[in-house]
């Protein structure tokens, strides 16, 4: 473990000397606290920064930013916590709860604010999360992008007698040895005495998120009903080859409309996939297949038929994808486009489609050029099977079977950050 001397075993006395962080006295000149020494936490240790809590205690406005990577799926993991260890439930905590980002402020058991995302961040990847607080409310951010807003607000100054400050655990009178220990790496933690704007938050991120990914997260985390349009060809249509099981749009519907607990299940997922469709047909029929439903998010998986259609080579396909992305963005409310690469096919049964990899590559290039979210099923299937087409996921060598559709939705769920190993959709086993 790196910098082991900086870590205290659970229950050990707080250090009285500064631990790797940097305190800035001048308000507004930089972060009030900046701990920039990466530390590995094993679920029983933490970094004590209590000698710096005095600079944070008066703050009623500001920003907390933490860059981290988890190595477990603990039910509760503290990223950053300030507390009164002599009182029950008096703390301000930025943590993960079942992988979801949670921000809470409590004063002697009274909950002043407790908000949590539906999107999850315990996937083992590096994330930078932040909470900003001022009189207008509280905003949660991931990758520099807004993912949740509320008019409620409370900050360090809302909790009296803050004397403990730590990365990796929370402590109070009921848990003097600590609770909610983190397992993973905390690379950096900063606190500012002002609300950072989006460009400043993006600058704090080693790997910022696409703005569109933040917008999708906001849709998922909001209680406002949303309409999702999932469109494409026969793979999206889901006819026949699922053998009576759910197609990937139906799995997505179950995950979003039921499992995430959105109020009254009022998000709607519309599958407008049409068997045999090409990108050219989708462009021509955009009004009836997308516009008519007034969506907030539009998923497009297309290309499997383009490669077998005269006049729809890679460059025409590219132009059609660009047109589709721009058409989505031009709709009222500027919906979010999501591009999903087609799955690979069995070259022995479908030799005319062996070049489908080029179409998947073109889609990835369009997504990058248009700053759109890209879910790459083509390479996900190959990478998960030693570079070979996983024939067990296909019905006729081209269309995904029931297992293939579940594999498609799992990739979609993970990339859009709502994977939960305990959910029935995510943990479904198809024999």
ZILIN-V28401 format. One record per residue. RES is the residue in one small letter. PSI is psi in radians with two decimals (none if undefined). BURIAL is 1 if it has 9 or more other ideal C-beta (glycine too) atoms within 8 Angstrom, else 0. Layout:
RES	PSI	BURIAL
RES	PSI	BURIAL
//
This chain:
x	2.33	0
x	2.54	0
x	0.81	1
x	-0.54	0
x	-0.29	0
x	-0.12	1
x	2.55	1
x	2.43	1
x	2.65	0
x	2.29	1
x	-0.12	0
x	2.80	0
x	2.61	0
x	2.52	1
x	2.58	1
x	-0.11	0
x	2.74	0
x	2.45	0
x	1.43	1
x	-0.24	1
x	3.01	1
x	2.18	0
x	2.35	1
x	2.17	1
x	-0.60	0
x	2.03	0
x	2.32	0
x	-0.21	0
x	-0.22	0
x	-3.00	0
x	2.53	1
x	-0.58	1
x	2.39	1
x	1.78	1
x	1.83	1
x	0.35	1
x	1.99	1
x	2.44	1
x	2.42	1
x	2.27	0
x	2.35	1
x	0.23	0
x	-0.02	1
x	-0.03	0
x	2.97	1
x	2.97	1
x	2.13	1
x	2.14	1
x	0.46	1
x	-0.44	1
x	-0.18	1
x	0.04	1
x	-0.48	1
x	-0.55	0
x	-0.38	0
x	-0.52	1
x	-0.64	1
x	-0.17	0
x	2.25	1
x	-0.19	1
x	2.51	1
x	-2.89	1
x	2.37	1
x	2.28	1
x	2.29	1
x	2.27	1
x	2.25	1
x	2.97	1
x	2.20	1
x	2.70	1
x	0.24	0
x	3.12	1
x	0.82	0
x	2.54	1
x	-0.64	0
x	2.28	1
x	2.12	1
x	2.27	1
x	-0.80	1
x	2.30	1
x	2.37	1
x	2.40	1
x	2.91	1
x	1.81	1
x	-0.10	1
x	-0.05	0
x	2.70	1
x	2.32	0
x	0.93	1
x	1.71	1
x	2.82	1
x	2.15	1
x	2.31	1
x	2.04	1
x	3.08	1
x	2.32	1
x	1.87	1
x	0.49	1
x	-0.30	1
x	2.61	1
x	2.23	1
x	2.40	1
x	2.20	1
x	2.58	1
x	2.19	1
x	2.53	1
x	1.84	1
x	0.85	0
x	-0.28	0
x	2.17	0
x	2.02	0
x	-0.62	1
x	2.46	1
x	1.75	1
x	2.63	1
x	2.49	1
x	2.87	1
x	-0.42	1
x	2.64	1
x	2.64	1
x	0.42	1
x	0.77	1
x	0.15	1
x	-0.01	0
x	2.81	0
x	2.24	1
x	2.58	1
x	2.04	1
x	2.74	1
x	2.71	1
x	2.30	1
x	2.42	1
x	2.28	1
x	-2.98	0
x	-0.34	0
x	-0.33	0
x	-2.89	1
x	2.36	1
x	2.30	1
x	2.48	1
x	2.63	1
x	2.31	1
x	0.44	1
x	-0.01	1
x	2.52	1
x	2.34	1
x	-0.22	1
x	2.45	1
x	2.57	1
x	2.63	1
x	-0.26	0
x	2.62	1
x	2.44	1
x	2.60	1
x	-2.87	1
x	-0.76	1
x	-0.19	0
x	-0.20	1
x	2.14	1
x	2.66	0
x	0.74	0
x	2.10	1
x	-0.23	1
x	2.44	1
x	2.26	1
x	2.69	1
x	2.26	1
x	-0.10	1
x	2.80	1
x	2.67	1
x	2.53	1
x	-3.04	1
x	-0.46	0
x	-0.31	0
x	1.18	1
x	-0.41	1
x	-0.06	0
x	2.81	1
x	2.91	1
x	0.84	1
x	2.55	1
x	2.49	1
x	1.94	1
x	-2.82	1
x	2.22	1
x	1.96	1
x	-0.65	1
x	2.54	1
x	2.26	1
x	2.65	1
x	2.34	1
x	2.65	1
x	0.33	1
x	2.88	0
x	2.09	1
x	2.47	1
x	3.08	0
x	-0.77	0
x	-0.62	0
x	-0.69	0
x	-0.70	1
x	-0.68	1
x	-0.39	0
x	-0.14	1
x	2.16	1
x	-0.56	0
x	1.52	0
x	2.64	1
x	2.72	1
x	2.54	1
x	-0.65	0
x	-0.58	1
x	-0.67	1
x	-0.68	1
x	-0.69	1
x	-0.73	1
x	-0.70	1
x	-0.70	1
x	-0.79	1
x	-0.61	1
x	-0.26	1
x	2.61	0
x	-0.03	0
x	2.25	0
x	2.52	0
x	2.70	1
x	2.21	1
x	2.21	1
x	2.18	1
x	1.97	1
x	2.84	1
x	-2.50	1
x	-2.60	1
x	-0.46	1
x	-0.75	1
x	-0.71	1
x	-0.75	1
x	0.32	1
x	2.60	0
x	-1.03	0
x	-0.11	1
x	-0.14	1
x	0.66	0
x	-0.14	0
x	3.06	1
x	2.53	1
x	2.99	1
x	-0.64	1
x	-0.58	1
x	-0.67	1
x	-0.77	1
x	-0.72	1
x	-0.79	1
x	-0.73	1
x	-0.77	1
x	-0.78	1
x	-0.40	1
x	-1.02	0
x	-0.57	1
x	-0.20	1
x	0.50	0
x	2.49	1
x	2.23	0
x	0.32	0
x	0.70	0
x	0.09	0
x	2.47	1
x	2.36	1
x	2.09	1
x	2.12	1
x	1.89	1
x	0.44	1
x	2.48	1
x	2.16	1
x	2.34	0
x	-0.03	0
x	2.65	1
x	3.00	1
x	-0.60	1
x	-0.72	1
x	-0.65	1
x	-0.68	1
x	-0.81	1
x	-0.56	0
x	0.35	1
x	-0.70	1
x	-0.82	0
x	-0.41	0
x	-0.26	1
x	-1.08	1
x	-0.71	0
x	-0.36	0
x	0.02	1
x	1.03	0
x	2.82	1
x	-0.49	1
x	2.40	1
x	2.04	1
x	2.33	1
x	2.01	1
x	1.96	1
x	2.72	1
x	-0.43	1
x	-0.55	1
x	-0.39	1
x	-0.75	1
x	-0.37	1
x	0.24	0
x	2.20	1
x	2.37	0
x	-0.02	0
x	0.98	1
x	3.12	0
x	-0.66	0
x	-0.61	0
x	-0.70	1
x	-0.77	1
x	-0.84	1
x	-0.67	0
x	-0.69	1
x	-0.75	1
x	-0.77	1
x	-0.75	1
x	-0.78	1
x	-0.80	1
x	-0.61	1
x	-0.67	1
x	-0.85	1
x	-0.48	1
x	-0.16	0
x	2.75	1
x	2.32	0
x	-0.04	0
x	1.20	0
x	2.84	1
x	2.15	1
x	2.53	1
x	2.16	1
x	2.26	1
x	2.06	1
x	2.52	1
x	2.73	1
x	2.74	1
x	2.81	1
x	2.90	1
x	1.96	1
x	-0.44	1
x	-0.63	0
x	-0.45	1
x	1.12	1
x	-0.45	0
x	-0.14	0
x	0.31	1
x	-0.35	0
x	0.25	0
x	-0.42	1
x	-0.57	0
x	-0.64	0
x	-0.68	1
x	-0.69	1
x	-0.75	0
x	-0.74	1
x	-0.72	1
x	-0.67	1
x	-0.73	1
x	-0.76	1
x	-0.76	1
x	-0.75	0
x	-0.60	0
x	0.10	1
x	0.73	0
x	2.67	1
x	2.34	1
x	2.14	1
x	1.92	1
x	1.49	1
x	-0.57	1
x	-0.97	1
x	-0.47	1
x	-0.75	1
x	-0.75	1
x	-0.80	1
x	-0.53	0
x	0.02	0
x	0.64	1
x	0.50	0
x	-0.02	0
x	2.67	0
x	2.16	1
x	1.64	1
x	-0.41	0
x	-0.24	0
x	0.00	1
x	2.58	1
x	-0.96	1
x	0.35	0
x	-0.15	1
x	-0.89	1
x	2.37	1
x	2.45	1
x	-2.90	1
x	-0.62	1
x	-0.65	1
x	-0.72	1
x	-0.66	1
x	-0.65	1
x	-0.70	1
x	-0.83	1
x	-0.56	1
x	-0.72	1
x	-0.76	1
x	-0.79	1
x	-0.75	1
x	-0.77	1
x	-0.52	0
x	0.15	1
x	0.76	1
x	0.52	1
x	2.34	1
x	1.98	1
x	-0.33	0
x	-0.12	0
x	2.64	1
x	-0.62	0
x	-0.85	1
x	-0.54	1
x	0.09	0
x	2.31	0
x	2.14	0
x	1.99	0
x	none	0
//
